[in-house]
Amino acid sequence: MTSRQVITLFFLLIFGCNAALAEVLPHSSENALNWLKKMAEAPTQYNYSGTFVYYAEGHIEASRTIHKIDKTGQHEKIEVLDGTPRIVFRNNDEMRCYLPESKKAYSEKRWFRKFFPDLLPQSSNEIDNNYHVKETKRERIANHESQVVLLTPRDSLRYGQQFWVDMQTGLLLKVAVVEGSEIIEQFAFVQIEIDKEIHSDMLQPDPSLLTPDWQAIELVSSILNEGELKWQVKTLPRGFKKLVEMKRNLIDKSTLVDHIALSDGLATVSIFIEPIVKDAPTPVPGFFTSRGAINIYVRILGDNKITTVGEVPLKTIKLIGDSVYKQE
Amino acid sequence: MDGEVGKQDASCIIEVLRRDDELRMEWQTFHLIGDTLRQSSKLSTDVSQRVSQQLITEPTVLSPRTSTILKPQKYKVFAASIAASIVVVFSAWLMMYTPSYMTKQTMLAENPNQSDKKLPATALPVMVSSPTALHNYPPIEMNEYLFVHREFSPGINMRGQMTHINSINEYNER
């Protein structure tokens, strides 16, 4: 071969390498990650109130939200406007959920996560490890100019996400959970007011929710130290970390249920382990799905039932569910 | 410069030169010094920028060449290059999808039938059979888990209180 042919071959090899490596997603740009940071901080800086819709598989559901920031922290009210009425009040890490049809009021402390549009943890380091974050275009959502930020999963263990972030405040205006080109579910504001004064009365329960005929149910959870729970997950899927392990009471269950929560920074998975009660209906193992991104996997191990629930693909749910074992 | 560098070394040097502007300037300077010392009538000058500019401004000729037959030697190089590129692409693909990259569980999930043999007894999954009757597993029980999971799942308030729990008859990804 002449030197020219060698050079030709060399450059074609370089081209081939580039084409192959193009499949491996690069690190996210600083600008793109800054949008996530801005998005995570916005709910701690701005009041907002508006109406948003949840859309999945042809089903649409509207909710109204009011979010207030003051010296004492974050206060929120979310009211589901379609279907079964549900009203949730949140005061920092304390949650109360009212179900007017059944006249039940659930309360719980140590509230970990929040509602749309407050979805992101304060640190986005884990997100970059598991998703490639990229700014794409700008679009108008609910009369607000927004930056579209695309989160492409770095493997097939999680869904992709697309965020529409308010250009001025960084508040999340719309989110779509996607698998490839298919949209699995979406939340989007149809009307929103940001950084306006919100009177505290708007965040107080209506007197009709406080009558004595309501049944108050306190959900108790006891957070355990790492590894204290006798049930553990042998191998976590790549990018997932344990958020917390705890014992908690479930509604209408006499015994405490073991609960392990995992997260990859964005998607979360819960594992519930409980002994099978003899006189209760026999649990049916298998895969269950519901509307949107949630998948469920029920597995029987000895005399125990392991239920894995999360907004991740079935493959990931099975990996996690099958990886649960009992420490001797 | 003096033709004494081997072909392999030369290609490496060319590649390094291609990437480093400073080295290229030094290369140019050495040629100029050499030409001066040899008292050459045509001193080396950097024409690369002018050539590049000419290439940019030159209109692209879209008409086919009069002869489309490749010379055998060129054809061989082209074929070898393509083959080499394919090998590189395939190797990179193998690297990405090598078993060490996939977790053991990923492989098990994709081949559930093999899972029994490899997992220790404590982690042995019961083979997931098709849920025969959904009414044995009422949605209300699923709701309990969803209700609790909502603490970690954004927006599950909207997904909670399910009335549509569907069984998946076969393990089959969406």
Interface residues (C-beta under 8 A of the other chain):
Chain A: M1 S3 Q5 V6 I7 T8 L9 F10 L12 L13 F15 G16 C17 A19 A20 L21 E23 V24 Y54 A56 E61 S63 I78 V80 G83 T84 R86 V88 M95 C97 L99 Y106 E108 W111 F112 R113 K114 F115 F116 D118 L119 L157 E179 E182 I184 F187 L219 K234 T235 P237 R238 L243 R248 L250 I251 D252 K253 H259 A261 S263 T268 S270 F272 P281 T282 P283 V284 P285 G286 F287 F288 T289 S290 R291 G292 I294 I296 Y297 V298 R299 I300 L301 T307 V309 G310 E311 P313 L314 K315 K318 L319 G321 D322 S323 V324 Y325 K326 E328
Chain B: K7 A10 S11 I14 E15 Q73 V77 F78 A80 S81 I82 A84 S85 I86 V87 V88 V89 S91 A92 W93 M96 T103 K104 Q105 T106 L108 A109 E110 P112 S115 L119 P120 T122 A123 L124 P125 V126 V128 S129 S130 P131 T132 A133 L134 N136 Y137 M142 E144 Y145 L146 F147 V148 H149 E151 F152 S153 P154 G155 I156 N157 M158 R159 G160 Q161 M162 H164 I165 N166 S167 I168 Y171 N172 E173 R174
